[in-house]
Amino acid sequence: MMLIPTHHFRDIERKPEYLQPEKCVPPPHHGPVGTMWFIRDGCGIACAIVTWFLVLYAEFVVLFVMLIPSRDYVYSVINGIVFNLLAFLALASHCRAMLTDPGAVPKGNATKEFIESLQLKPGQVVYKCPKCCSIKPDRAHHCSVCKRCIRKMDHHCPWVNNCVGENNQKYFVLFTMYIALISLHALIMVGFHFLHCFEEDWTKCSSFSPPTTVILLILLCFEGLLFLIFTSVMFGTQVHSICTDETSLLERPARGRDRFPLRTQQKAASSQRKALETSTGRSSTLRSSSSSLPCHQRTPRPSPRQWTPACLCCALDALSQG
């Protein structure tokens, strides 16, 4: 087990170089206003294309297989307007969710000047992402696909080829809602169309041949049922996270994050040790009777994340005596 040397705490206390700001490239200058946000990920681009293709396929089947051949013009006009409106809103929300900056933290801002400009107070802690070399705000997480830290990141969705974060979550919620509505609408129209065709001649139900019509309707039925279930679940989880002000990612320190505390651990350790000595009145006896071993070696060994200030205090004492 590796113990933390004493000078390590002094470096953390006094020098922001602990965050290695010299290895961080200064953040690039902001581009012109209106620069489009787009993630160049092959899998995400393919999923976004598939999303548009499936919506357009549903549009084709609804219009050219069910509504246009229908003899009931009122039924065709009303359902055509409703379905096309929902489809347009779904694709518009998809574009906004895909092309909106989800809340990316400026890359490479973990410089010495920026850290000193924060004017941190005693007890404050800041985190640096070692991957994009930026100071992480609270509830920010690093996305390996976007290669940026995203504020209030919920997840990375390949269907919108973007992270769902602070700035574009509302568009993602609208996208899932509209997809669920058009899926439900398509399923209802497919059901009515099948009933109508069973009562009449199949050749009069569509401009296509009966086998082609059946195949197109069955594919649309599977597509609508699949996306209705999927988007309804996603819409429910997103609404729940908004109401509870939480994200799907656990709010815990990520692995590999460097932090910059200010005199907090040593103060807590010294105060806890003084309280222990005052309550027992025999600090020298406790030290000699414990065979000079740190407390985390006398008990079942915890992980470094579970060390208490008292454990760190004992580790420092052991190092100073050695």
C-alpha positions in Angstrom: 0.0 0.0 0.0 1.4 3.4 -1.0 1.4 6.1 1.7 1.2 9.8 0.9 4.4 11.6 1.9 4.2 14.8 4.0 5.6 17.1 1.4 2.7 16.0 -0.9 0.3 17.8 1.4 2.5 20.9 1.4 2.5 21.0 -2.4 -1.3 20.7 -2.4 -1.7 23.5 0.1 0.7 26.0 -1.3 1.2 25.5 -5.0 -1.4 25.2 -7.8 1.3 23.4 -9.7 -0.1 20.2 -8.2 -2.7 20.3 -10.9 0.2 20.4 -13.4 -1.0 23.6 -15.2 2.2 23.7 -17.3 1.0 20.6 -19.2 -2.3 22.3 -20.2 -2.5 24.2 -23.4 -4.4 27.5 -23.1 -8.0 27.3 -24.3 -8.4 28.2 -28.0 -9.9 31.4 -29.0 -13.7 31.3 -29.5 -14.6 31.0 -33.1 -17.1 33.3 -34.9 -20.5 33.7 -33.4 -22.9 31.0 -34.6 -20.3 28.2 -35.0 -22.2 24.9 -35.3 -21.6 22.2 -32.7 -21.2 18.8 -34.4 -19.6 15.6 -33.1 -17.6 13.7 -35.8 -18.4 10.2 -34.6 -19.0 7.5 -37.2 -21.4 5.5 -35.0 -23.4 8.6 -34.0 -23.7 9.9 -37.5 -24.9 6.4 -38.7 -27.5 6.3 -35.9 -28.7 9.8 -36.7 -29.1 8.9 -40.4 -31.0 5.7 -39.4 -33.3 7.8 -37.2 -34.2 10.1 -40.1 -34.6 7.2 -42.4 -37.1 5.4 -40.1 -39.1 8.6 -39.6 -39.2 9.2 -43.4 -40.2 5.5 -44.0 -43.1 5.9 -41.6 -44.0 9.1 -43.4 -44.0 7.2 -46.8 -46.2 4.3 -45.5 -48.7 6.6 -43.8 -49.1 8.9 -46.8 -48.9 6.6 -49.8 -50.2 3.3 -48.4 -52.9 4.4 -45.9 -54.0 8.0 -46.3 -53.9 9.0 -50.0 -55.7 5.8 -51.3 -58.4 6.3 -48.7 -61.8 7.4 -49.9 -62.6 9.2 -46.7 -61.0 12.6 -47.4 -61.7 14.1 -43.9 -60.0 11.2 -42.3 -57.0 11.5 -44.6 -56.7 15.2 -44.2 -56.9 15.3 -40.4 -54.6 12.4 -39.8 -52.2 13.6 -42.5 -51.9 17.0 -40.8 -51.5 15.6 -37.3 -48.9 13.0 -38.4 -46.8 15.4 -40.5 -46.9 18.0 -37.8 -45.6 15.6 -35.2 -43.0 14.2 -37.6 -41.7 17.7 -38.4 -41.5 18.6 -34.7 -39.6 15.3 -34.0 -37.0 16.0 -36.7 -36.6 19.6 -35.7 -36.1 18.6 -32.0 -33.6 15.9 -33.2 -31.6 18.6 -35.1 -31.6 20.9 -32.2 -30.5 18.2 -29.8 -27.7 17.1 -32.2 -26.4 20.6 -33.1 -26.6 22.3 -29.7 -23.7 22.5 -27.4 -24.8 20.3 -24.4 -22.7 22.4 -22.0 -19.1 21.7 -22.8 -16.5 23.1 -20.3 -13.8 25.2 -22.0 -11.0 22.9 -23.0 -7.5 23.5 -21.5 -8.5 26.1 -18.9 -6.6 24.4 -16.1 -3.8 27.0 -16.3 -1.9 28.5 -13.4 -3.4 31.9 -14.0 -7.0 30.6 -14.2 -6.5 28.6 -10.9 -5.1 31.6 -9.1 -7.9 33.8 -10.5 -10.5 31.6 -8.8 -9.5 33.0 -5.4 -10.4 29.8 -3.6 -11.4 30.0 0.0 -10.1 27.6 2.7 -11.9 24.3 2.4 -12.8 24.6 -1.3 -11.9 21.9 -3.7 -11.5 22.1 -7.5 -11.1 19.2 -9.8 -9.1 19.0 -13.0 -9.9 16.5 -15.8 -6.7 14.9 -16.9 -8.2 14.0 -20.3 -9.3 17.4 -21.6 -7.2 19.4 -19.1 -10.0 21.6 -17.8 -11.3 22.6 -14.4 -14.5 20.7 -13.8 -17.5 22.5 -12.4 -19.9 20.7 -10.0 -21.8 17.8 -11.6 -19.7 17.8 -14.8 -18.5 14.6 -16.3 -16.1 13.8 -19.1 -17.5 12.2 -22.3 -15.1 9.9 -24.1 -17.0 10.3 -27.4 -17.3 14.1 -27.3 -13.8 14.4 -25.7 -15.1 17.2 -23.5 -16.4 17.7 -20.0 -20.1 18.3 -20.1 -22.1 20.2 -17.4 -24.9 18.1 -15.9 -24.2 15.3 -18.3 -27.0 12.7 -18.3 -25.6 10.3 -21.0 -24.3 10.2 -24.5 -27.0 9.3 -27.0 -25.8 7.9 -30.3 -29.3 8.5 -31.8 -28.8 12.2 -31.6 -25.0 12.0 -32.0 -24.5 14.1 -28.9 -24.4 14.2 -25.2 -27.5 15.0 -23.3 -26.5 17.8 -20.9 -27.4 21.1 -19.5 -28.2 23.0 -22.7 -29.9 20.4 -24.9 -31.8 18.2 -22.5 -35.1 20.0 -23.3 -34.7 19.2 -27.0 -34.0 15.6 -26.2 -37.1 15.3 -24.1 -39.2 16.9 -26.8 -37.6 14.5 -29.4 -38.5 11.4 -27.3 -42.1 12.7 -26.7 -42.8 13.4 -30.4 -41.4 10.1 -31.5 -43.6 8.3 -29.0 -46.6 10.2 -30.2 -46.1 9.5 -33.9 -45.4 5.9 -33.1 -48.7 5.6 -31.2 -50.5 7.5 -34.0 -49.0 5.2 -36.7 -50.0 2.0 -34.8 -53.6 3.3 -34.4 -53.8 4.0 -38.1 -52.3 0.6 -39.1 -54.9 -1.1 -36.9 -57.8 0.8 -38.6 -56.3 0.2 -42.0 -56.1 -3.6 -41.4 -59.7 -3.7 -40.2 -60.8 -1.7 -43.3 -59.0 -3.9 -45.7 -60.3 -7.1 -44.2 -63.9 -5.8 -44.7 -63.2 -4.8 -48.3 -61.1 -5.9 -51.3 -57.3 -5.6 -50.6 -56.8 -4.2 -54.1 -58.9 -1.2 -53.2 -57.1 -0.4 -49.9 -53.8 0.7 -51.4 -52.1 1.6 -54.7 -49.6 -1.2 -54.1 -50.1 -4.9 -54.5 -51.6 -6.8 -51.5 -48.4 -8.6 -50.5 -46.4 -5.4 -50.7 -49.0 -3.5 -48.7 -49.0 -6.2 -46.0 -45.2 -6.2 -45.7 -45.0 -2.4 -45.5 -47.7 -2.3 -42.8 -46.1 -5.1 -40.7 -42.7 -3.4 -40.9 -44.3 -0.1 -39.8 -46.1 -1.9 -37.0 -42.9 -3.4 -35.6 -41.1 0.0 -36.0 -43.9 1.9 -34.2 -44.2 -0.7 -31.4 -40.4 -0.8 -30.8 -39.9 3.0 -30.8 -43.1 3.6 -28.7 -41.7 1.4 -25.9 -38.1 2.8 -26.1 -39.0 6.5 -26.4 -41.7 6.3 -23.7 -39.2 4.8 -21.2 -36.6 7.4 -22.2 -39.2 10.2 -21.9 -40.3 9.0 -18.4 -36.7 8.7 -17.1 -35.8 12.2 -18.4 -38.9 13.8 -16.8 -38.1 12.0 -13.6 -34.5 13.3 -13.7 -35.7 16.8 -14.3 -38.2 16.7 -11.5 -35.7 15.3 -9.0 -32.8 17.5 -10.4 -30.6 14.4 -10.9 -28.8 12.7 -13.8 -28.3 9.1 -14.6 -24.6 9.3 -13.8 -23.8 8.9 -10.1 -22.6 12.0 -8.4 -19.3 10.8 -7.2 -15.7 11.8 -7.9 -14.5 10.2 -11.1 -11.3 8.2 -11.2 -8.2 9.9 -12.2 -9.3 13.4 -11.2 -6.8 15.6 -9.6 -8.0 17.9 -6.8 -6.7 21.0 -5.1 -7.8 21.1 -1.5 -6.7 24.0 0.8 -5.4 23.0 4.3 -8.5 20.9 5.0 -7.2 17.5 5.6 -4.4 18.5 8.0 -6.7 20.7 10.0 -9.3 17.9 10.3 -6.6 15.4 11.2 -5.0 17.6 13.9 -8.4 18.5 15.5 -9.4 14.8 15.5 -6.1 13.8 17.1 -6.3 16.5 19.8 -9.9 15.5 20.6 -8.8 11.9 21.0 -5.9 12.8 23.3 -8.1 15.1 25.4 -10.7 12.4 25.8 -8.3 9.6 26.7 -5.5 11.5 28.4 -2.9 9.0 27.4 -1.7 9.7 23.9 1.8 8.3 24.5 0.4 5.1 25.8 -1.8 4.6 22.8 1.1 5.2 20.4 3.4 2.7 22.2 0.8 0.0 22.7 -0.1 0.0 19.0 3.4 -1.1 17.9 3.7 2.2 16.0 1.5 0.9 13.1 -1.0 3.2 11.4 -4.6 2.6 12.2 -5.5 1.4 8.7 -2.9 -1.5 9.2 -4.4 -2.5 12.6 -7.9 -2.9 11.1 -9.1 -4.5 7.9 -7.4 -2.5 5.2 -9.7 0.0 3.5 -9.2 1.5 0.1 -7.5 4.9 -0.2 -10.9 6.5 -0.9 -12.1 5.3 2.5 -9.2 6.8 4.5 -10.3 9.1 7.2 -8.3 12.1 8.3 -7.2 10.0 11.4 -5.7 7.4 9.1 -3.8 10.0 7.1 -2.6 11.5 10.4 -1.2 8.1 11.5 0.4 7.6 8.2 2.2 11.0 8.4 3.3 10.1 12.0 4.7 6.8 10.8 6.6 8.5 8.0 8.0 11.2 10.3 9.2 8.6 12.8 10.8 6.4 10.1 
